[in-house]
Amino acid sequence: MKSVLFLSLLSTLALPLFSADPVEADYYKITTFTTPTETAMEVGSIELLPDDRLALGTRRGEIWLVSNAQQADPAKVGYKLFASGLHEVLGLGYKDGALYATTRYEITRIKDEDGDGRADVFENFNDAWGVSGDYHEYALGSRFDKSGDLWVTLCLTGSFTSKVPFRGWALRVKPDGSMVPTASGIRSPGGVGFDADGEVYYVDNQGPWHGSSTLQHLVPGSFQGHPGGNEWYSIAPNMGPRPLDPVKEAFLGDRKRGQFNPAGDNDRMILERKRIKELLPPAVYLVHGKIGNSPTFILCDETQGKFGPFQNQLFVADQSHSNISRVFLETVNGIKQGVVIPFRGDFSSGLIGGRLDAEGRLYTGGSDRGWGARGGKPFCFEKLEWTGKTPFEIHEMRAKPDGFELTFTQPVDAKTAGDVASYSMREFTYAYREDYGGPEVDEIIPKITRAQVAPDGKSVYLTLSPLTQGHVHELHLDGVKNTQGHPVLHPVAYYTLNEIPK
């Protein structure tokens, strides 16, 4: 009996030593809103209005105005139908008392001139692209950029073809409503957004010429990789001559799927970049099946710390995985590249629309549409907020000539962070080819030879060999702890190494 009591007491005293490691919800709280029963609130876009209301554009062609969403009590949220009869509102911008809705066939300028809370003026602001009726022909729009332009990214007619003008392109619509063809090579965009400097990005979905979904830098005049829409250079004189088409075949040796030529045919993105001067590589591979399968909105944290410790970093949502990932970007040798790290999962449905306000409230929502989504619900409207607690995470991951420098949100334990056995890495790429999607190929296991912890404990310099241009460098930090003994909340990072620093 004494032995049982002793063991029970020992177990009780030991509990604090074995407390559970922190989880995502400790740092970022999800609030799920109840939405009107008379509609399926399949949120495709969100815009902030000057009176603290939100505008929600839906896949079903409605726009709803939402009040009190910023309050702590979700029961106080109110909804009013503002407009209906549109076609897939997958972009919303607000300017001078009007909403600009990007739909499948046009940007519509919408106003409430009599002040009754319902739209009464619908004007075609721009419709300088084609629609054939193919289901795949989505149009994804931005809010206004710093120059007052709206950006529209247009899906191809199908995975391979462009049957009507500018399908597979990014367009800019100027303040006067005129359209400027801006970039080609797009396949199936899921969202378009800006970084803190006003640079423009879109996300593309896995498919032909895309072994994985990607985050792409939208540089005017660039070719983003899919040649299906390049015939429209004939009506885009501002873009110059049509780029060379990429070579269709991914490898010259054994053409059976999964068997690749060791001479390096799978590094053809690097080879084609040398041949096609307009071709830009993906800034970040959103590694298929691990980060997500169908990326959507792109948001930049410009809240000055109200959304946590990730100022100026990007957040990318995924419809299939019902999650949000975090992206840190840098420019190396003139090319954007960087790292993607998991951030927050467990949303109720597939995320499509999103907006982050100045107080650090991230509003989001979406749909499973029949595609399916891990969240499990057919649609949702939710809010994500920082709890004020700082997670132990990789803060930044920067490429160096002989490895990577990691910074952390909290001081690391010098013993574990300085031990090379706490880390592991693999490198791989995707074959740049016409085939739909593709596996991770050309795996390399580099040797990590040194993990040097900075005196302040906030950064670690990893020396390793080889670094491989064009490969994703998948880093695991399973052994690294902070000074409190907790592991990294998300101990995996995927860095796309387009360029090796000189």
C-alpha positions in Angstrom: 0.0 0.0 0.0 2.8 2.4 0.9 4.5 1.6 -2.4 1.3 2.5 -4.3 0.9 5.8 -2.4 4.6 6.6 -3.0 4.2 5.9 -6.8 1.0 8.0 -6.9 2.7 10.9 -5.1 5.8 10.6 -7.4 3.5 10.7 -10.5 1.8 13.8 -9.2 5.0 15.6 -8.5 6.4 14.7 -11.9 3.4 16.1 -13.9 4.9 19.5 -14.7 8.0 17.9 -16.1 6.0 16.1 -18.7 3.5 18.8 -19.6 2.3 18.7 -23.2 4.3 20.6 -25.8 2.5 23.7 -27.2 0.1 23.4 -30.1 -1.0 25.9 -32.9 -4.1 26.9 -31.0 -2.1 28.2 -28.1 -0.8 31.0 -30.3 -3.5 31.5 -33.0 -7.2 31.2 -32.2 -9.9 30.4 -34.8 -13.4 31.9 -34.4 -16.1 30.2 -36.5 -19.0 32.5 -37.5 -22.6 31.3 -38.0 -23.6 32.4 -41.5 -27.1 33.2 -42.9 -29.2 30.0 -43.4 -30.6 31.3 -46.7 -27.2 31.0 -48.5 -24.2 28.8 -48.8 -21.5 31.3 -47.8 -18.7 30.0 -50.1 -16.3 32.9 -49.5 -14.2 33.6 -52.6 -12.9 37.1 -51.6 -12.9 39.6 -48.7 -12.4 43.3 -48.6 -12.3 45.8 -45.7 -14.6 48.8 -45.8 -13.9 52.1 -44.1 -16.8 51.8 -41.6 -15.3 48.6 -40.1 -17.6 46.3 -42.1 -16.4 43.6 -44.4 -17.5 42.7 -47.9 -17.6 39.0 -48.7 -17.7 37.9 -52.3 -18.9 34.4 -52.9 -18.4 31.7 -55.4 -22.2 31.8 -56.0 -22.1 35.4 -57.2 -23.3 37.2 -54.1 -21.7 40.0 -52.1 -22.6 40.2 -48.4 -21.8 43.1 -46.0 -20.7 41.9 -42.5 -20.8 44.0 -39.4 -19.2 43.5 -35.9 -16.9 40.7 -37.1 -14.0 42.4 -35.2 -15.8 41.9 -31.9 -15.0 39.1 -29.5 -18.6 37.8 -29.4 -19.4 36.0 -32.7 -23.1 36.2 -31.9 -23.0 39.9 -32.5 -22.1 39.5 -36.2 -24.6 40.9 -38.7 -25.1 40.1 -42.4 -26.8 42.0 -45.2 -27.0 40.9 -48.8 -25.5 43.8 -50.9 -25.5 42.3 -54.4 -26.4 39.1 -56.2 -26.5 37.7 -59.8 -22.8 38.0 -60.4 -20.6 35.1 -61.5 -17.9 33.8 -59.0 -16.7 36.9 -57.1 -13.1 35.9 -56.7 -11.7 39.4 -56.1 -12.8 42.5 -54.3 -11.3 46.0 -54.1 -12.8 49.1 -52.6 -12.2 52.7 -53.7 -14.2 56.0 -53.5 -17.4 54.5 -52.3 -17.5 51.6 -54.8 -16.7 47.9 -54.7 -14.8 46.5 -57.7 -15.7 42.8 -58.1 -13.6 40.5 -60.3 -15.9 37.9 -61.8 -15.4 35.3 -64.4 -16.2 37.7 -67.3 -15.4 41.2 -66.1 -14.5 43.6 -63.3 -17.8 45.2 -62.2 -17.9 48.5 -60.3 -20.8 48.4 -57.8 -22.3 51.3 -55.9 -25.1 51.9 -53.4 -26.2 55.4 -54.5 -29.5 55.6 -52.5 -27.9 54.5 -49.3 -30.2 51.7 -48.5 -27.5 49.1 -48.1 -28.2 47.4 -51.4 -26.3 47.8 -54.6 -28.2 49.8 -57.3 -25.4 50.6 -59.8 -23.5 47.9 -61.7 -21.0 49.2 -64.3 -18.6 47.2 -66.5 -15.2 48.6 -65.5 -13.2 46.2 -67.7 -13.9 43.0 -69.6 -10.9 42.8 -71.9 -10.5 39.0 -71.8 -12.4 36.1 -73.2 -14.8 33.5 -71.8 -15.6 30.3 -73.7 -17.8 28.6 -71.1 -15.2 26.1 -70.0 -15.6 25.4 -66.2 -11.8 26.0 -65.7 -11.9 29.6 -66.8 -11.7 31.3 -63.4 -10.7 34.9 -62.9 -8.8 35.9 -59.7 -8.6 39.5 -58.8 -6.6 41.7 -56.4 -7.4 44.7 -54.3 -5.9 48.0 -55.5 -2.2 48.2 -55.6 -0.1 51.2 -54.6 -0.5 52.6 -58.1 -4.2 52.3 -58.1 -4.2 49.3 -60.5 -6.2 46.1 -60.1 -4.5 42.8 -61.1 -6.4 39.9 -62.7 -4.9 36.4 -63.2 -6.8 34.2 -65.6 -7.0 30.4 -65.7 -6.4 28.7 -69.0 -9.4 27.2 -70.8 -8.3 23.8 -69.6 -5.1 22.5 -68.2 -3.3 22.8 -71.6 -5.0 25.3 -73.8 -6.2 28.9 -74.2 -9.2 29.2 -76.5 -10.0 32.8 -75.9 -7.9 35.9 -75.4 -5.6 36.2 -72.5 -6.5 33.0 -70.8 -3.2 32.0 -69.0 -2.2 35.7 -68.4 -2.0 38.3 -65.8 -3.5 41.7 -66.7 -3.4 45.1 -65.0 -6.5 47.3 -65.1 -5.6 50.9 -64.7 -7.6 53.6 -62.8 -9.3 54.7 -66.0 -10.5 51.1 -66.7 -8.0 50.4 -69.5 -6.2 47.0 -69.6 -2.5 46.3 -69.9 -1.3 42.7 -70.7 1.4 42.1 -68.0 2.7 38.5 -67.8 2.1 35.2 -69.6 2.7 31.6 -68.7 0.0 31.2 -66.0 -1.9 27.9 -65.7 -4.5 27.8 -62.8 -4.1 30.7 -60.4 -5.7 30.5 -57.0 -5.0 34.0 -55.7 -3.0 37.2 -56.2 -1.5 39.5 -53.6 1.3 41.9 -52.6 4.3 42.0 -50.4 5.3 44.9 -48.1 7.2 46.6 -51.0 4.2 46.4 -53.3 5.7 43.5 -55.4 3.0 41.3 -56.9 2.7 37.5 -56.5 0.2 34.8 -57.5 -0.1 31.2 -56.7 -0.4 28.5 -59.4 -1.8 25.0 -59.0 0.0 21.8 -59.8 -0.6 20.6 -63.3 1.1 20.7 -66.7 4.5 22.4 -66.5 4.0 22.6 -62.7 5.2 19.5 -60.8 3.9 21.2 -57.6 1.8 24.2 -56.7 3.9 27.4 -56.5 4.2 30.9 -55.3 5.2 33.0 -58.4 6.7 36.6 -58.6 4.6 38.5 -61.1 7.1 40.7 -62.9 5.7 42.7 -65.8 6.9 41.2 -69.1 7.7 37.8 -67.5 6.8 34.3 -68.7 5.7 32.2 -65.7 6.2 28.8 -67.3 3.1 27.4 -69.1 3.2 28.1 -72.8 -0.5 27.4 -73.4 -1.6 31.1 -73.6 1.4 32.4 -75.5 -0.5 32.8 -78.8 -2.0 36.0 -77.3 1.4 37.9 -77.7 -0.1 38.7 -81.1 -2.5 41.1 -79.5 -0.2 42.3 -76.7 2.3 44.6 -78.5 3.5 46.1 -75.3 4.9 42.7 -74.3 7.4 42.4 -77.2 8.0 39.2 -79.1 6.6 35.8 -78.0 9.0 33.9 -75.8 10.5 30.6 -77.0 8.4 27.6 -75.9 9.9 25.3 -73.3 11.0 21.8 -74.6 8.1 19.4 -73.9 10.1 16.4 -72.9 11.5 16.2 -69.4 14.2 13.7 -70.0 16.0 12.0 -72.8 16.8 8.6 -71.3 14.3 6.0 -70.1 10.9 7.7 -70.5 9.1 5.4 -68.0 7.6 7.6 -65.3 9.9 7.7 -62.3 13.1 6.7 -64.1 15.2 9.8 -64.8 18.3 10.5 -66.7 21.2 11.0 -64.2 22.8 13.5 -66.6 20.5 16.1 -65.0 17.5 16.4 -67.4 15.3 17.1 -64.4 17.1 20.4 -63.8 15.6 21.7 -66.9 14.1 24.8 -65.2 17.7 26.0 -64.8 18.5 25.1 -68.4 15.4 26.7 -69.8 16.0 29.8 -67.8 19.2 30.2 -69.7 17.4 29.6 -73.1 14.2 31.6 -72.4 15.1 35.0 -71.1 11.6 35.9 -70.0 11.2 32.7 -67.9 11.0 33.3 -64.1 11.3 30.2 -61.8 8.8 29.8 -58.9 9.8 31.9 -56.0 8.7 29.0 -53.7 7.5 25.5 -54.4 4.5 25.0 -52.1 5.5 21.3 -51.8 2.7 19.1 -53.1 1.0 17.0 -50.5 3.0 18.4 -47.6 2.2 22.2 -47.7 -1.0 21.8 -49.6 -2.5 20.8 -52.9 -4.4 23.9 -54.0 -3.1 27.3 -52.8 -5.4 30.3 -52.8 -5.0 33.8 -51.1 -1.8 35.6 -50.4 -1.6 38.1 -47.5 1.3 40.2 -46.1 1.6 40.9 -42.4 1.9 44.7 -42.2 0.3 45.0 -38.8 3.4 46.1 -36.9 3.3 43.1 -34.5 -0.4 42.8 -34.0 -0.5 39.4 -35.8 2.6 38.1 -34.0 6.3 38.1 -34.8 6.2 37.7 -38.6 6.1 41.3 -39.8 6.3 41.6 -43.6 6.1 37.9 -44.2 3.5 36.3 -46.5 0.7 33.9 -45.6 -0.6 31.6 -48.2 -3.8 29.6 -47.8 -4.8 26.2 -49.2 -8.2 25.0 -50.3 -7.6 21.3 -50.2 -5.7 21.2 -46.9 -7.8 23.8 -45.1 -4.7 25.5 -43.8 -2.4 28.6 -44.0 1.4 28.4 -44.5 4.0 31.1 -43.9 6.5 32.3 -46.5 9.7 34.3 -46.0 11.2 35.6 -49.2 14.6 37.1 -50.1 16.2 38.3 -53.3 19.4 36.5 -54.4 21.2 37.4 -57.6 18.1 39.4 -58.6 15.7 36.5 -58.3 13.0 36.0 -55.6 13.3 32.8 -53.6 12.6 31.7 -50.0 11.1 29.2 -47.6 7.6 28.0 -46.8 6.8 26.7 -43.3 3.5 25.3 -42.0 1.6 27.9 -39.9 -2.1 27.1 -38.9 -4.4 24.2 -39.8 -7.8 23.1 -38.7 -10.0 25.5 -40.5 -13.6 24.3 -41.1 -13.5 24.2 -44.9 -11.3 24.8 -47.9 -10.0 28.4 -47.7 -10.3 30.6 -50.8 -10.8 34.2 -49.7 -8.8 36.1 -47.0 -8.0 39.6 -45.7 -5.9 40.8 -42.8 -6.9 44.0 -41.1 -4.6 46.5 -39.4 -5.4 45.2 -35.9 -4.2 41.7 -36.8 -7.5 40.0 -37.4 -7.3 37.6 -40.4 -10.7 37.0 -41.9 -11.1 33.9 -44.2 -13.5 31.6 -45.7 -14.2 29.2 -48.5 -15.7 26.0 -49.8 -15.2 22.4 -50.5 -17.3 22.9 -53.7 -17.2 19.1 -54.4 -13.4 19.2 -54.7 -13.2 18.2 -51.0 -11.3 19.8 -48.2 -9.8 18.5 -45.0 -11.9 20.9 -42.9 -14.9 18.7 -43.6 -17.6 21.4 -43.9 -19.1 22.5 -47.2 -18.3 26.2 -46.6 -17.1 28.5 -43.8 -16.4 32.1 -42.6 -13.8 32.3 -39.9 -11.4 34.7 -38.1 -7.8 34.0 -37.0 -6.2 36.0 -34.2 -2.9 36.0 -32.4 -3.3 35.2 -28.7 -0.3 37.3 -27.7 1.9 34.3 -27.0 5.0 33.9 -29.2 5.5 30.4 -30.7 9.0 28.9 -30.9 9.5 28.9 -34.7 12.0 29.4 -37.4 11.6 33.1 -38.1 13.7 33.5 -41.2 15.8 31.1 -43.3 18.4 32.7 -45.6 20.6 31.1 -48.2 24.4 31.5 -47.8 27.2 30.4 -50.1 27.8 27.3 -48.0 24.5 26.7 -46.2 21.7 28.5 -44.5 21.3 30.9 -41.7 18.2 30.3 -39.5 16.8 32.9 -37.1 14.3 32.0 -34.4 11.5 33.7 -32.6 13.0 32.7 -29.2 16.5 31.9 -28.0 17.5 28.3 -28.7 19.1 25.9 -26.3 22.8 26.0 -27.3 23.4 22.4 -26.8 20.7 21.0 -29.0 20.8 23.8 -31.6 24.6 23.4 -31.9 24.4 19.7 -32.5 24.4 18.7 -36.2 22.5 15.6 -35.2 19.5 17.8 -34.3 19.0 18.5 -38.1 18.5 16.6 -41.2 18.0 17.7 -44.8 17.1 16.3 -48.2 17.1 18.1 -51.5 14.8 17.4 -54.5 13.3 19.1 -57.5 10.4 18.7 -59.9 10.9 18.0 -63.6 9.9 21.0 -65.7 7.8 19.2 -68.3 4.5 19.3 -70.1 3.1 16.3 -68.1 0.5 16.9 -65.4 2.3 17.3 -62.1 5.1 15.0 -61.2 7.0 13.4 -58.3 9.8 14.7 -56.3 13.0 13.7 -58.3 16.8 13.9 -58.1 17.0 13.4 -54.4 20.2 14.4 -52.7 21.1 14.0 -49.1 23.6 16.7 -48.2 26.0 16.5 -45.2 25.5 19.0 -42.5 29.0 19.7 -41.1 28.4 22.5 -38.6 25.7 24.2 -36.6 27.0 27.4 -35.2 24.8 29.1 -32.6 25.1 32.9 -32.4 26.0 34.4 -29.0 22.5 35.8 -28.5 21.0 32.4 -29.1 18.6 33.7 -31.7 20.3 32.3 -34.9 22.1 29.3 -36.1 24.4 29.0 -39.2 24.2 25.6 -40.8 27.1 24.7 -43.0 26.4 21.9 -45.5 27.4 20.4 -48.8 26.2 20.2 -51.5 23.9 23.1 -52.1 22.0 22.4 -55.3 20.6 25.1 -57.5 17.0 24.6 -58.5 16.3 22.2 -55.7 14.0 22.4 -52.7 16.0 22.0 -49.5 13.8 20.3 -47.0 15.1 20.9 -43.5 14.0 19.1 -40.4 14.9 20.4 -36.9 13.4 17.6 -34.7 16.2 17.8 -32.1 16.3 21.6 -31.6 14.8 23.0 -28.4 14.4 26.4 -26.9 15.7 27.4 -23.5 12.5 26.2 -21.9 13.0 22.7 -23.4 10.2 23.0 -26.0 10.7 21.8 -29.6 10.1 24.0 -32.6 6.4 24.2 -33.2 6.7 23.5 -36.9 10.1 21.6 -37.2 10.2 21.5 -41.0 10.9 24.1 -43.7 11.1 24.0 -47.5 13.5 26.4 -49.1 13.5 26.8 -52.9 17.1 27.5 -54.0 16.8 29.2 -57.3 20.1 31.0 -56.9 23.1 30.3 -54.6 24.5 33.5 -53.1 27.9 34.6 -54.4 
